[in-house]
């Protein structure tokens, strides 16, 4: 996983378009959040902003956190089903929590 992090921090990487620090800032923020958990938390990721999505995705991957990809525009019924099934500890990408 360290080699993945090294690869992601390379500003010439295909994933990181200018400004590279935008992606890396988000990646570091998500990683700091994950470091506060004694065991990797279950995460529902419903991010529509591509740099934030990839930063959250790779942060979860680097921390071996269970990750569930979600759609930010799901209906309340869809969210209820997903939350019952996954029981996430974190939901990333929504401006307001699902009902």
C-alpha positions in Angstrom: 0.0 0.0 0.0 2.9 2.3 0.6 3.9 2.1 -3.1 0.3 3.1 -4.0 0.6 6.2 -1.8 3.9 7.0 -3.3 2.4 6.6 -6.8 -0.6 8.8 -5.9 1.6 11.6 -4.5 3.5 11.8 -7.9 2.1 15.0 -9.5 2.7 13.6 -12.9 0.3 10.7 -12.3 -2.6 10.5 -14.8 -5.2 10.8 -12.0 -3.9 14.1 -10.7 -4.6 17.0 -12.9 -3.7 20.6 -11.9 -4.0 21.5 -9.2 -2.5 18.3 -7.9 -2.6 19.6 -4.3 -6.5 19.6 -4.5 -6.5 15.8 -4.7 -3.7 15.4 -2.2 -5.3 17.7 0.3 -8.5 15.7 0.2 -6.6 12.4 0.4 -4.7 13.6 3.5 -7.9 14.8 5.1 -9.7 11.5 4.6 -6.7 9.6 5.8 -6.5 11.7 9.0 -10.2 10.9 9.7 -9.5 7.2 9.2 -6.5 7.3 11.5 -8.8 8.3 14.4 -10.6 4.9 14.2 -9.0 1.9 16.1 -10.3 -0.4 13.3 -11.1 0.5 9.8 -14.7 1.9 9.7 -17.3 0.9 7.2 -17.8 3.7 4.7 -20.5 4.6 2.3 -19.1 6.8 -0.4 -21.6 9.0 -2.3 -19.2 11.7 -3.6 -20.1 13.4 -6.9 -16.9 15.6 -7.1 -14.3 13.5 -8.9 -11.2 14.6 -7.0 -12.9 14.1 -3.7 -14.4 10.7 -4.8 -10.9 9.4 -5.8 -9.3 10.8 -2.7 -11.9 9.1 -0.5 -11.7 5.9 -2.5 -7.9 5.7 -2.2 -7.9 6.7 1.4 -10.3 3.8 2.2 -8.1 1.5 0.1 -5.0 2.5 1.9 -6.6 1.9 5.3 -8.2 -1.4 4.3 -11.6 0.1 5.2 -14.8 -1.6 3.9 -16.1 0.7 1.2 -19.6 0.8 -0.3 -20.1 2.9 -3.4 -23.4 4.8 -3.3 -25.2 7.2 -5.5 -25.7 10.7 -4.0 -29.2 11.0 -5.6 -30.7 7.8 -4.3 -34.2 8.1 -2.9 -34.8 7.9 0.9 -36.1 4.3 0.4 -32.9 3.3 -1.4 -30.8 4.9 1.3 -32.7 3.2 4.0 -32.1 -0.2 2.4 -28.4 0.5 1.9 -27.9 1.8 5.5 -29.6 -1.2 6.9 -27.4 -3.6 4.9 -24.1 -1.9 5.3 -24.4 -0.2 8.7 -21.7 2.4 7.8 -19.8 4.3 10.4 -19.0 7.1 7.9 -20.9 8.5 5.0 -18.8 10.6 2.7 -20.0 12.9 -0.1 -23.5 14.0 1.1 -24.2 17.6 2.2 -26.9 16.3 4.5 -27.2 12.8 6.0 -29.7 10.4 4.3 -33.1 10.1 6.0 
